[in-house]
Amino acid sequence: MINFRDNVKKMDGYQPGEQPPPGSKVVKLNTNENPYPPSPQVMKTLREFDGEWLRRYPDPTAFMVREVAAKIYGVPADWVMAANGSDEMLALLARAFLEPGRKIAYPMPTYSLYITLAEMQAAATAEVPYDEDYNLPVEGLLAAQADLTFVCTPNNPSATVAATKDLERLAAGLKGVLVVDEAYTDFADENALSIVSRYENVIVLRTLSKGYSLAGLRLGFGVAQPALLEGLIKIKDSYNVDSVALRLGAAAVNDQAWMRTNVEKIRASRAKLAKALEQMKFKLWPSQANFIMARPPGGDARYLYLELREMGVLVRYWDRPRVDDKIRITVGTEEENQGLLDALKKLIL
């Protein structure tokens, strides 16, 4: 008989967004992928990849890509840890700090993986609600005094940013570790990286999935003072970043100009798409990410999601409190965005 732990039996597990087969004729705006290709330097590195690097194990410290990232972030290399996507960093933090009798806190609604990680470790949860404008509930998170506090900024799914001054208040007032999940920060006006140097209980997470167009590569970073990273390094897989990701990731991070050019195109498209949605009477929240959270006129988001799917347009929908009347729309190319708007006009106007 297969006998999982009781908490594993009870949990549903994380539900990723729908991934249609390659070549499918859909407008895919549901999983926040960057619509533009990776840097030409990434593709050049891939074409020149030496098979010898696959025969051998990769550097277990991932120093090649950590060194490049450290220069961009303005910190020493030993303040950066590389991982198999920032999701692995989240999982390592949960494994390191959570167990029965310990507590995790996060504002809600937010990235649903946090809930899954808490369930995996059978930890107690403190879900502190955002207000309607998605201001960070600092007092509620401080009152929770959790062993691990997650803040996603820009937040997923609201795309709103937590003010740096509010994050600093949390860092100063929490006894546990503050995790600032900045997966979408490349599209935002501010970030919390400067807090790391002032507080040893803060770790900022970054990823190459969004701004760098490398969601399929799986490479992310944790930036923190070495004392915090030390425990995470103990429990990571021996070779958690493969040889391909090391070299392609380093090439991507080195090409900041390519990343910034694509980010600015997405920010411009975001503003244009938001204006069009507002003209169609959608309720929007101010986006600082590569997606927009929108409540359709009338609030029947499930109907809209299903009808769009039938028309070959994928957006994200959750049947959960406070988000079940909204859809999340990834900002695509101009052509993809127009395809969405054309479909919405048939359903709403």
HELIX and SHEET records of a PDB file:
HELIX    1   1 ASP A    6  LYS A   10  1                                   5    
HELIX    2   2 PRO A   40  ARG A   47  1                                   8    
HELIX    3   3 GLU A   52  ARG A   55  1                                   4    
HELIX    4   4 PHE A   63  TYR A   73  1                                  11    
HELIX    5   5 ALA A   77  TRP A   79  5                                   3    
HELIX    6   6 SER A   86  PHE A   97  1                                  12    
HELIX    7   7 LEU A  113  MET A  120  1                                   8    
HELIX    8   8 VAL A  138  ALA A  144  1                                   7    
HELIX    9   9 THR A  164  GLY A  173  1                                  10    
HELIX   10  10 THR A  185  PHE A  187  5                                   3    
HELIX   11  11 LEU A  193  SER A  197  5                                   5    
HELIX   12  12 PRO A  226  ILE A  235  1                                  10    
HELIX   13  13 SER A  243  ASN A  254  1                                  12    
HELIX   14  14 GLN A  256  GLN A  279  1                                  24    
HELIX   15  15 ALA A  301  GLU A  310  1                                  10    
HELIX   16  16 GLU A  334  ILE A  348  1                                  15    
SHEET    1   A 2 VAL A  27  LYS A  28  0                                        
SHEET    2   A 2 VAL A 313  LEU A 314  1                                        
SHEET    1   B 7 VAL A  80  ALA A  83  0                                        
SHEET    2   B 7 GLY A 220  ALA A 224 -1                                        
SHEET    3   B 7 VAL A 202  THR A 207 -1                                        
SHEET    4   B 7 VAL A 177  ASP A 181  1                                        
SHEET    5   B 7 LEU A 148  CYS A 152  1                                        
SHEET    6   B 7 LYS A 103  MET A 108  1                                        
SHEET    7   B 7 ALA A 124  PRO A 129  1                                        
SHEET    1   C 3 LYS A 283  LEU A 284  0                                        
SHEET    2   C 3 PHE A 291  ARG A 295 -1                                        
SHEET    3   C 3 ILE A 327  THR A 330 -1                                        
END                                                                             
